[in-house]
Amino acid sequence: MRRRHALRTLAGGVVLVTGLARGQAFPRYGDERYEPRLRQPGKDVMWLPTPEAMVRRMLEMAKVGRDDVVYDLGAGEGRIPIAAARDFGATAIGIEYDPQLAALARRNAQRAGVADRVTIITGDIFKEDFSRASVVSLYLLPDLNQQLRPQLLALRPGTRVVSYRWDMGEWEPDDVATIDGNEAFLWLVPARVAGRWKLTDDVFLAAEVEFVQYFQRIGGTITIRGTTSALAGAFAEGPAIGFTFKDVDGAIRSVRARVDGDRLTGEVRFPGNVRPLTGRRQ
């Protein structure tokens, strides 16, 4: 499901409309100290807000919760980090290149009563470290998404990435939401499984699996006692993988496992039996 969009003069810096801060509304965009202008230029993009309904939908798509660390790449005046903390209980970090917008974001977090859970970094999204994120949000341009894609794919498997309006090219989204004709995309960072693995259940199964991978799409072959066959129904979903195969006795068996670096643990299932499974990349 590769989506192509005509390149438009569009904004970066994901932004969100903040709500009430302990019963008091604060200005929609700026305050008495600084009022940003719509479409004002930045380092790589100009600034435009994400619609309120889409902001909430993006955070819902990512299933943001209290245990999450949300990084907003291009935080504007802080509306995504504020909403993630205020409405979903998350810890949130915004990275914003413009020092005036970053300062405004900090004041807005203070006014919203979430300054203890929102940090705004004045910095460059291509230079700052966001590797501890469990959720990443962004509203950039297609070429910037492509530049960030290797860093996003290197994040911990299962990390959720949400982008307003622009996709990731060949990396197909796992979910798409549409509001008022505009789209938001969700990806789960997949485990990196490409290569040769040895799998065993320590009783019946001793197999060699050769995985091929294209983002979250996986496939390959399994070899058992010298007989090789194709994997069926193979999938990767964050750190989880699964596939079905035909054993040498003709029985159909399935594997469900979680990948942790060069190791995996899970189960091999067949009628009347479930056995623990372990594996190691060779």
Disulfide bonds with the S-S distance in Angstrom:
none
